[in-house]
Amino acid sequence: MAETLELKQVVCPACRTAFSSFNPFETSVKCPVCGAVSINPLITAKKIPVPERLIVFRTTEKDFEQSMINNLVNRDYVPLDIFQCINTENVIKAYLPMFLYEGRYQSSWTCKVAYETTELRASSDGTKVKNKTVKRFAPQSGTSQGNFAFLCLAYEGKDIPEELRSFSAQFPYNTMASKEFDPKLLDLESGDSPMTMALDTDADLVWTKYGDSLVNELASDNARQQLSGEEIKDFHASNSYDLKHNGRLVLAPFWFVYYTYNNQRYYYIMDGLGENNTMSTPVDQNEVNFVNGKERIKKIVNWCWPLAIVMWWLINFTAAIITLVVWFIAKIVVKKVMDSQIQKHLDASRAARADAAAKLG
């Protein structure tokens, strides 16, 4: 049985039904069972900021399930009976509060870049002089600048699983999918209602936790791109940035599900745009053992070349050369055969998982 989120719940004062799919940003909530309207306890308990932006779902639950199936089918070493353990009725659709940080960065960098030059070198006995190509490193510096926009999770509570927290901690911001916040866009009255959560942290604290390192990483990566293809060492970048605002509240969409295999818990998580995902899966140890066995055979053959030395010592140089040639040919043939057997085995497993997935209906 998959785990579910322990999100904020409201208990209907009329029929005592507990439900968690409601708009935390409106003053009243409507019971999905009896229709009774009551005061939103989240609003009355404290002032909850209304989000400025909302990133709407571009994917459906079926899209999420298909993405999970595709990843489980195509990932090697996944057990063939994996789909018997996944209950897609436990899929959770949720909006998480995030802070949007936008701004511009500047970076000044220095490093040493490799170059080749020809030098005259004397032989060890000093009798000859010849040209030799050598590698040297020359100092180089430059600047780069650009814009940044990313989202950071605005929730520190324990009501979401650690895997979801880690996956959603920092995310690129998709401007095209972002809309001005409107409670109606949450579609909380439909049968496919997403769960929502209100932020419980401060924009300054989140920026201190994630922002500086994210901007520095982006600035350094872009600086390194200017040196793409070059061999460098002693790279150092000095970065600065300007924030447009101190974190705008945005609701971002996510899907996830838990399932259990052999009493161990696994998960699949995807953002609501279908652009990023993460997962954990059980491992078919028999399949791992099969592949490791074939790799072991390749390794043993690779280390058979000392037989040529033995043949040289026991018989003669000609026998050693023949042994070395036979070993080299055997090495190529064995590698090709073992690789083929491994690939056929993994392909057969992938096909079997695809057949099992097709039977899910």
HELIX and SHEET records of a PDB file:
HELIX    1   1 PRO A   41  ALA A   45  1                                   5    
HELIX    2   2 GLU A   61  ASN A   74  1                                  14    
HELIX    3   3 ILE A   82  GLN A   84  5                                   3    
HELIX    4   4 THR A   88  ASN A   90  5                                   3    
HELIX    5   5 GLU A  162  SER A  168  1                                   7    
HELIX    6   6 THR A  175  ALA A  177  5                                   3    
HELIX    7   7 PRO A  183  LEU A  186  5                                   4    
HELIX    8   8 ALA A  203  VAL A  206  1                                   4    
HELIX    9   9 TRP A  207  GLY A  211  3                                   5    
HELIX   10  10 ASP A  212  GLN A  225  1                                  14    
HELIX   11  11 GLN A  285  ASN A  302  1                                  18    
HELIX   12  12 PRO A  306  LEU A  314  1                                   9    
HELIX   13  13 PHE A  317  ALA A  358  1                                  42    
SHEET    1   A 2 VAL A  10  VAL A  11  0                                        
SHEET    2   A 2 ALA A  18  PHE A  19 -1                                        
SHEET    1   B 2 SER A  28  LYS A  30  0                                        
SHEET    2   B 2 VAL A  37  ILE A  39 -1                                        
SHEET    1   C 6 GLN A 170  PRO A 172  0                                        
SHEET    2   C 6 VAL A 129  LEU A 153 -1                                        
SHEET    3   C 6 ILE A  92  ALA A 122 -1                                        
SHEET    4   C 6 ARG A 248  TYR A 261 -1                                        
SHEET    5   C 6 ARG A  53  ILE A  55  1                                        
SHEET    6   C 6 SER A 178  GLU A 180 -1                                        
SHEET    1   D 4 GLN A 170  PRO A 172  0                                        
SHEET    2   D 4 VAL A 129  LEU A 153 -1                                        
SHEET    3   D 4 ILE A  92  ALA A 122 -1                                        
SHEET    4   D 4 MET A 195  THR A 196  1                                        
SHEET    1   E 4 GLN A 170  PRO A 172  0                                        
SHEET    2   E 4 VAL A 129  LEU A 153 -1                                        
SHEET    3   E 4 ILE A  92  ALA A 122 -1                                        
SHEET    4   E 4 ILE A 232  LEU A 243 -1                                        
SHEET    1   F 6 GLN A 170  PRO A 172  0                                        
SHEET    2   F 6 VAL A 129  LEU A 153 -1                                        
SHEET    3   F 6 ILE A  92  ALA A 122 -1                                        
SHEET    4   F 6 ARG A 248  TYR A 261 -1                                        
SHEET    5   F 6 GLN A 264  ASP A 271 -1                                        
SHEET    6   F 6 ASN A 277  MET A 279 -1                                        
END                                                                             
